[in-house]
Amino acid sequence: MNHSDMNMTLRLMFRLLPIQILLAAVGAVNGIVTGLFASNALGEEAISAVGLYNPLQMFIGAVSAMLVGGATILCGQYMGRNMHEKTQDIFSLDILLSLFIGLLISLVLLGAGLFTSCSFITKDPVLQPIFRTYLLGQLVGIIPLILGNQLAAFLSLENKTFRTTAASIIYIIVNVILNFLFLNVFRLDILGLALASSLGMWIFCAAEAQYFFTKKASLHFRFSHPAWSDGAAMFRIGVPGSMTYVYQAVRGVIVNSLLLAHVGQAGIAAFAASNTLMNIFWSIPAGMLAVSRMMMNISIGEEDRQTLTDIMRVAMFRYIPVMCAVSACIILLAVPETQLYFHDPADPVFAKTVSAFRILPLCMPLSIIYMVFSCYYQSSGRTLYVHILSLIDGVISVACFTALTIRVLGIRSVYIANVFNGVVTTILIIGYAWMKNKHMPRNMDELMVIPADFGVTPEERMDISVRSTEEVVTVSQQVHEFCRSRGLDEKRSYYAGLFLEEMAGNVVEHGFTKDKKKHSVDIRVVHKSDDVIMRIRDDCIPFDPAERAAITDPDDITKNIGIRMVYKMTDRIEHQNILGLNVLTIRI
């Protein structure tokens, strides 16, 4: 294993993690704002309406996840192959589909809110009118909710996540202000509660979209050239991952019905309140999943077996311990967390909510295993198994366990069912690897069941890490010897070593000195099917050597002679900045 490559993957995944957590937390923070205003300003019926809306919100999340999953997986794979125009076309198609589908969902739910009693959600005569009003207010924000999720994913690919950070902070501030105005000044009650988050989402979406109208963006709205031919592939790839949300929506409807039948409104209120606050903590594994998905897609596009397994190692051995610590903190603070929503310890809803905060966090570390492996299965085309795993995780484990035990355990059956679900999905993942390998998995490659023909064999690849000027001078000789050992002629072997030494030296000279951070240049040389493919990856500031070669004075042949020589003599050379990494690919 190349430890420097592993360390770069580790640094990158943790560098990307905070912003992805923040992106996932935007909805959670605003959910907390909505929950606190609902429970403290409007009462138990209002937060029950919020809980009843959650399955519908989960369904909308499924649609959004389908588009995000399909678009980002395709874009990541095209970026890994340096196919920028295809990435641009997928972006345009994704935005168009988001607008159309968001409008369609809004119209359908508008009809349900205006012309039905919403009995498919609740038959409670007290909750029905409250829920219908809340639904109508939420409809205003469906289009920007779906669209905003797409833009956030593409901003991450553009390495411009600070814009989403700014938009997120603005959204939170606007939501608080609007909730205060709509509830305390204009007295709009449950309608104002819903409108506050919906209107805030429009501002969030507009703040994100502004970047894609600037010249700095590499992706632009190009509605005249959407990749219609890739639409089917986007849906096919995105559906398996999004089905998790669909199944969770179905599960939510079933669990809400069981709670109303066997526990009552207090059960709905307790579950809704605990979920509202827990969602802020769920943004941590959601952010971990987003980072893993982006990096996995690019690694699969590059057929980079080593980085793919490194990503999974970071998820299993770094992300899970972090989540264990977070879960422990939630459990320890169960009582004060409950007091944010309910203030009377004698009220039955108080004890039910405390119980939620003491049991539900136990499922969070296990969920990372399911989420990351499900994402990997989806990206690698194992659609059927993703569907099976999603169905078991989304509906079967939780709903069946709850239905069988709720008469005995009461509301705790719902909480325990979520922990039980994490155990079941983990066993299924290990069992799948066992079945495919014909034995218990002994390493990460076997646990992931990576196909034998994926990537290149160790004999076809050489990895070098450069951390100083002194190490640069050894690159040429190492590459030359590798190429000769693979049977390449002297000329190609010589040029391969020369090119890589020149480009690595350029990174060390100009990239390492721009800041005080520690950097490394990771070089990979691949010989496959008589092609020599050389990849140089570094985490320095964004820099495209082609720009320097292009602006060099043609009358002064001494300027940047090394870069100019490389560009003149190679068959193909491409540069990308992906997720904050410079990636230069040379083919000879």
PEQUIVEN-V341818 format. One line per field, one symbol per residue. phi: phi as a letter, one per 20 degrees, with the letter a starting at -180 (. if undefined). psi: psi as a letter, one per 30 degrees, with the letter a starting at -180 (. if undefined). A space follows every 10 residues. Layout:
phi=???
psi=???
This chain:
phi=.effffffff fffefffgff fffffgffff ffgffffffe ddofffffff fffgffffff ffffffffff ffffffffff dmdfffffff gfffffffff ffffffffff fffedcelff dbdffffgff ffffffffgf dfffffffff fffffffemc ffffffffff ffffffffff ffeedelelf ffgffgffff fffgfffffg ffeefffedc fcfecfegfe fffffffffg fffgffffff gfffffffff fddoffffff fffffgffff efffffffff fffgffffff felefffgff gfffffdcff gfffffffff ffdgffffff dcddfefgff fffggffedg ffefffffgf fffffffffe neffffffff ffffcgffff ffffdffeem ffffffgffg ffffffffff ffffffemaf fdbfgffelf gfefmcfgfe ccdcddcbff fffefgfffg fffffenfff fffffgffff fffffffffd efeebeeecb dddcdcdblm edddcdcbde fgbdffffff efffedfeel ffffffffde fbbcccddln decddccc
psi=kjeeeeeeee eeefefeeee eeeffeeeef eeeeeeeeef ffaeeefeee effeeeeeee eeeeeeeeee eeeeeeeeef ghieeeeeee eeeeeeeeee eeeeeeeefe eeeeglfhff ekgjfefeee eeeeeeefef geefeeeeee eeeeeeffhh ffeeeeeeee eeeeeeeeee eeefefhfbe eeeeeeeeee eeeeeeeefe efglffkfkl jiffhliefg eeeeeeefee effeeeeeee eeeeeeeeee efeaeeeeee eeeeeeeffe effefeeeee eeeeeeeeee efhjeeeeee eeeeeefeee eeeeeeeeee efgeeeeeff ekfjffkefe eeeeeeffee fffeeefeee eeeeeeeefg gieeeeeeee eeeeeeeeee eeeffefefb ffeeeeeeee eeeeeeeeee eeeeeefglk kfleeeefhk kegkallefg kkkkkkflee feffeeeeee eeeefgglle eeeeeeeeee eeeeeeeeef efffaglkll kjkkkkjkhg kjkkkkklga lkkjfeeeee fkjffjffkh eeeeeefefl ekkkkljjhg kkjkkkk.
